[in-house]
């Protein structure tokens, strides 16, 4: 809606309209939205351009990977995506970069592996852990061209969740003989112990930053107990959050703690369902065209990516998630 410049709308109605808009991811980065509970806070917004308000999201077909694979690490954005490692009929080291249309070959990992964690951006990527003839502690950092060795994880593990950036990464959960609850934080050089997950698990969707991280779903060991539980991290400890609508293992995660995205995964059958998180609860989003699990993910809630994975075979297909957008104009 276009808001009047003054005196033509009740404060309560204005606060409600702008408060609803500020629940969106893009507005959580809009500093003035924090003060919408007072007339002064609202008047601060006048004359500060139009704010995007996002609607329903849908998936569409993107460019196919050069190498079809499962158990890969994903990172980056919808127009600057990154995938590394994974499994074909063996563990692989290949890296690919996405420009929003097609994938091209990047520098190979030093250590071929699968079930590894990914984080960061196309030009500042991070991978850690994984499996290839034994679980790995090794970390590698990407500069847009090649990978170099980083500090080793404290706890060797695979099937873990990654999030954050190259200089402020987080690795959570995973498995080594059994599923684990440990969290580690990366400072660009070395890993240190963080707070333990409430629910130990593997094959988790991870998203957010080191101090505002979110995990959802996963499973607990060979019994394949598919999980709905979500946890939020504040940089020190994990707390319980709103449960997923659909229990699942091995979905992709993207976005932030207050605007998260999960898609795909498995719960006895391969899933197409997408869910969006608003910082409190999950709601249904648009369905994938191709059901799959153990894919790579990237982007955010408004512009997401799902890459590769497994359906009835390893797949190379990419899908892009985009939400419709309108504007609330302030003045």
Order of alpha helices (4+ residues) and beta strands (2+ residues): beta-alpha-alpha-alpha-beta-beta-beta-beta-beta-beta-beta-beta-beta-beta-beta-beta-beta-beta-beta-beta-beta-beta-beta-beta-beta-beta-beta-beta
